[in-house]
Amino acid sequence: MKKLLTLIFALLLCCSVLFASCDEEDKNSLDTSEQTTECSEQKIDPEEPPTDTEESTSTPEESTTGREDSSSEGAPSKESVGLAYAISQEGQTCAIIGIGTCTDTEIYIPAKIDGYSVTVIRLGAFFNCNTLTNITLPEGIISIEEDAFSGCINLTSITIPNSVTNIDEFAFRGCIGLTNVKIPKSVTNIGVGAFYMCANLTSITVDSNNANYMSIDGNVYSKDGKTLIQYAAGKTATSFIVPDSVTCIGEGAFLGCTELTSITIPDSLKSIASSAFVYSGLKNVYYSGTASKWGEICSNPTNDMLINATVYYYSESIPTEEGNYWHYVDGVPTPW
């Protein structure tokens, strides 16, 4: 009996040890599963910012030309690099002085170069740049100097910002590709022959808020309409009637207007400045006043084309005296 009780006790002890071992394995298995779940949740956290490693392996946008497209409102889409410039004496601004190493055919002048604000396109800066097709100037440009774009025969578009006050003489001489130009409200000076030999320029439009100039039918006048500043040289019309408000034909107003062969001048005109009709095609002048009044008009001797043209004086009825006279026929000046 004693041996039987000992055997039973031994069997119960073995079972107890076995059950304890199984419980420990189940507990370890559960702990491992919970730890794995916690790691998975950390990996898919949507709020987790990129690591330094992720940023360093990203591919940057190409900027091989030294310029990048900008999506900022009002900023130019690109800026040309390699342009030659000169720093002003005060050391805060600079002027574009040449094409430099820039090979762009469409040039976007930057507002700043190396920290210096660009304010001037210097004399002859892009002289005879035959590859130039488009030029965009930034806000901040104040002056376009003499011959700045002369000889740019393939230039078809120029954007002048509302900061430019001066367009110097012959600034766009010979830009035969230009067909229209817009003058902003800020311009206070348009130099003589600024658009001389622009053979296809048919319209110069002045901002209506400009305090110094205005445009009528694509031609430029003083704001009060008394001075004809610039006739668009590319117009194909062979005749032109000067408005009655005009008292002065400005210097170089019809310079190089080769298509123009006749002009009608009101008796309100008081003066004709120098070189007003130089290199024009003028042959006939229809003047609304008398011969004596025409003689009072101050015409500069440089106006050979005007002096050598045939002058007709207005007469409503058939003239009884000898001379050259004209009248309107269906609104067209016609010699008697």
C-alpha positions in Angstrom: 0.0 0.0 0.0 2.8 2.3 0.9 4.5 1.7 -2.5 1.2 2.5 -4.3 0.8 5.8 -2.6 4.3 6.8 -3.4 3.8 6.0 -7.2 0.6 8.1 -7.3 2.3 11.1 -5.7 5.2 10.9 -8.2 2.7 10.9 -11.1 0.9 14.0 -9.7 4.2 15.9 -9.3 5.2 15.2 -13.0 1.8 16.5 -14.3 2.2 19.7 -12.2 5.6 20.4 -13.7 4.4 19.7 -17.2 1.4 22.1 -16.9 3.6 24.8 -15.5 5.9 24.6 -18.4 3.0 24.9 -20.9 1.7 28.0 -19.2 5.1 29.7 -19.4 5.4 29.0 -23.1 1.9 30.4 -23.8 2.8 33.5 -21.8 6.0 34.0 -23.7 4.2 33.5 -27.0 1.6 36.2 -26.1 4.3 38.8 -25.1 6.1 38.3 -28.4 2.9 38.9 -30.4 2.1 42.1 -28.6 5.6 43.5 -29.1 5.4 42.8 -32.9 2.0 44.6 -33.1 3.5 47.7 -31.4 6.4 47.9 -34.0 4.0 47.6 -36.9 1.9 50.5 -35.7 5.0 52.7 -35.4 6.0 52.0 -39.0 2.7 53.1 -40.5 2.3 56.3 -38.4 1.1 58.9 -41.0 2.3 61.8 -38.9 5.9 60.6 -38.9 8.1 63.2 -40.8 10.7 62.0 -43.3 14.1 61.1 -41.9 17.4 62.7 -42.9 18.2 59.6 -44.8 15.1 59.8 -46.9 15.8 63.5 -47.8 19.4 62.8 -48.7 18.4 60.1 -51.2 15.7 62.3 -53.0 16.6 63.6 -56.4 16.8 67.5 -56.6 15.4 69.4 -59.6 17.9 70.0 -62.4 19.3 73.5 -62.4 22.1 73.2 -65.0 21.6 76.7 -66.4 21.7 78.4 -63.0 18.1 79.3 -63.0 14.9 77.7 -61.9 11.3 78.2 -62.9 9.4 80.1 -60.2 5.8 79.5 -59.2 5.6 82.6 -57.1 2.8 85.0 -58.2 4.2 87.9 -60.1 7.7 86.4 -60.5 9.2 85.8 -63.9 9.2 82.1 -65.0 12.9 82.2 -65.6 15.9 84.6 -65.5 18.8 84.8 -67.9 22.3 84.3 -66.6 25.7 85.4 -67.8 24.7 88.9 -68.7 27.5 91.5 -68.3 26.8 94.2 -65.7 28.5 97.1 -64.0 28.0 98.2 -60.4 26.9 101.8 -59.8 29.1 104.1 -57.8 26.9 103.9 -54.7 27.3 100.2 -54.8 23.7 99.2 -54.5 22.5 99.0 -58.0 23.9 97.9 -61.4 23.4 98.3 -65.1 23.3 95.7 -67.8 26.1 96.6 -70.2 26.2 93.6 -72.6 25.1 90.1 -73.5 28.1 88.6 -71.7 28.1 84.8 -71.9 24.3 84.6 -72.1 23.2 82.5 -75.0 19.4 82.9 -74.6 17.4 84.0 -77.5 14.6 85.0 -75.2 16.2 87.1 -72.4 14.6 87.7 -69.0 16.6 90.4 -67.2 16.7 89.5 -63.5 15.6 92.1 -61.0 18.8 91.5 -59.1 22.3 90.2 -59.9 24.5 89.1 -57.1 22.4 91.2 -54.7 22.5 94.4 -56.9 19.2 95.8 -58.2 19.2 96.2 -61.9 18.0 99.7 -62.8 19.6 100.6 -66.2 20.0 99.0 -69.7 23.2 100.8 -70.7 24.1 102.4 -74.0 24.4 99.8 -76.7 24.1 96.9 -74.3 22.5 94.6 -76.8 23.7 96.4 -80.0 23.3 94.1 -83.0 22.3 91.1 -81.0 20.8 89.3 -84.1 19.8 86.2 -82.2 17.6 88.1 -79.7 13.9 87.4 -80.2 12.3 88.5 -77.0 13.3 90.8 -74.1 11.5 91.0 -70.8 12.5 93.7 -68.3 11.8 93.4 -64.6 10.2 96.0 -62.3 12.9 98.3 -61.1 14.4 99.2 -64.5 14.4 102.9 -64.7 16.2 103.8 -68.0 16.7 102.2 -71.4 19.7 104.2 -72.8 20.7 105.2 -76.3 21.0 102.4 -78.8 20.4 99.8 -76.1 18.7 97.4 -78.5 19.8 99.0 -81.9 20.2 96.5 -84.7 18.3 93.6 -82.9 16.6 92.8 -86.2 14.9 89.6 -84.9 13.5 91.2 -81.8 9.7 90.7 -82.0 8.6 91.4 -78.5 9.7 93.8 -75.7 8.1 94.0 -72.3 8.6 97.4 -70.6 7.7 97.4 -66.9 5.9 100.2 -65.1 9.1 101.5 -63.5 10.8 102.8 -66.7 10.9 106.6 -66.9 13.3 107.0 -69.8 13.5 105.5 -73.3 16.5 107.2 -74.8 17.0 108.3 -78.4 17.5 105.5 -80.9 16.9 102.9 -78.1 15.2 100.5 -80.6 16.7 101.7 -83.8 16.5 99.2 -86.6 14.4 96.6 -84.7 12.6 95.6 -87.8 10.9 92.7 -86.1 8.8 94.8 -83.7 5.2 95.3 -84.8 3.8 96.9 -81.6 5.1 98.4 -78.4 3.4 99.3 -75.2 4.5 102.4 -73.3 3.7 102.2 -69.5 2.3 105.0 -67.5 5.7 105.7 -65.8 7.6 106.9 -68.9 8.4 110.6 -68.9 10.8 110.8 -71.8 10.8 109.2 -75.3 13.9 110.2 -77.1 14.2 111.3 -80.7 14.2 108.4 -83.1 13.6 105.9 -80.3 11.9 103.6 -82.9 13.7 104.9 -86.0 13.9 102.3 -88.8 11.4 100.0 -87.1 10.0 99.2 -90.5 7.2 97.0 -89.3 6.1 98.9 -86.2 2.5 99.8 -86.8 1.4 100.6 -83.3 2.8 102.3 -80.3 0.2 102.1 -77.4 0.6 104.4 -74.4 -1.0 103.5 -71.1 -4.0 105.8 -70.5 -2.7 106.7 -67.1 0.5 108.2 -68.4 0.7 111.8 -67.4 3.0 112.9 -70.3 2.0 111.0 -73.4 -1.0 109.5 -75.1 -1.6 107.5 -78.2 -4.1 108.0 -81.1 -4.3 105.3 -83.8 -1.0 103.9 -82.7 0.9 107.2 -82.8 2.3 109.1 -79.8 1.3 112.6 -78.8 1.9 114.8 -75.8 -0.8 114.4 -73.2 -2.5 117.6 -74.2 -2.5 116.5 -77.8 -0.6 119.6 -79.0 2.7 117.9 -80.0 2.9 114.9 -82.3 5.8 113.0 -80.8 6.2 109.8 -82.8 4.5 108.4 -85.9 4.7 104.6 -86.1 7.2 104.2 -88.9 5.8 100.8 -90.0 2.4 102.0 -91.1 1.8 101.3 -94.7 -0.5 104.2 -95.3 0.9 106.7 -97.9 -1.0 109.7 -96.4 -1.7 111.1 -92.9 -3.9 113.8 -91.6 -2.4 115.7 -88.6 -5.2 116.3 -85.9 -6.4 119.9 -85.6 -5.2 119.9 -81.9 -1.6 119.7 -83.0 0.5 122.9 -82.8 3.9 121.3 -83.0 5.4 118.4 -85.0 8.2 117.1 -82.7 11.8 116.4 -83.5 12.1 113.2 -85.6 8.4 112.6 -85.5 8.3 111.1 -89.0 11.9 110.1 -89.2 12.4 107.2 -91.6 8.7 106.9 -92.5 9.4 105.8 -96.0 5.9 104.8 -97.0 4.5 108.3 -96.2 4.2 110.4 -99.3 1.7 113.0 -98.4 0.6 114.8 -95.2 -2.2 117.1 -94.3 -1.3 119.9 -91.8 -3.9 122.0 -90.0 -3.5 125.8 -89.9 -3.2 125.5 -86.1 0.3 124.3 -86.5 3.0 126.7 -85.3 6.3 124.9 -85.5 8.0 121.9 -87.0 11.1 120.7 -85.1 14.4 119.5 -86.6 14.6 116.2 -88.5 10.9 115.8 -88.4 10.7 114.3 -91.9 14.3 113.2 -92.5 14.5 110.0 -94.6 10.7 109.9 -95.1 9.0 109.5 -98.4 7.2 112.9 -98.2 6.4 114.5 -101.6 3.2 116.5 -101.0 2.0 118.7 -98.2 -1.6 119.8 -97.9 -1.7 122.8 -95.7 -5.1 124.2 -94.4 -3.8 127.8 -94.1 -2.6 130.4 -96.5 0.8 130.7 -98.2 1.8 133.6 -96.0 0.8 131.8 -92.8 2.9 128.7 -94.0 5.9 131.0 -94.2 5.5 131.9 -90.6 5.9 128.3 -89.4 9.3 127.8 -88.0 10.7 124.9 -90.0 14.2 123.7 -89.2 16.5 123.6 -92.3 17.3 119.9 -91.5 13.8 119.1 -92.9 15.0 118.8 -96.5 12.1 116.4 -97.4 9.6 119.0 -96.2 11.3 121.9 -97.9 11.5 120.0 -101.2 8.0 118.7 -101.1 5.2 120.4 -103.1 3.0 122.5 -100.8 -0.7 123.0 -101.5 -2.8 125.6 -99.8 -6.4 125.1 -99.0 -9.2 126.7 -101.1 -12.9 125.8 -100.9 -13.6 127.2 -104.3 -11.7 127.0 -107.6 -8.7 129.4 -107.1 -8.5 132.4 -109.5 -4.8 133.1 -108.9 -1.9 130.9 -109.8 -0.4 128.5 -107.3 -0.9 125.1 -105.8 -4.3 124.6 -104.1 -6.3 121.8 -102.7 -9.7 120.9 -101.3 -11.5 117.8 -99.9 -13.2 115.3 -102.3 -15.1 112.7 -100.3 -12.8 113.5 -97.3 -9.6 113.1 -99.3 -7.2 116.0 -99.9 -7.2 116.6 -103.7 -5.4 119.3 -105.7 -7.5 121.7 -107.7 
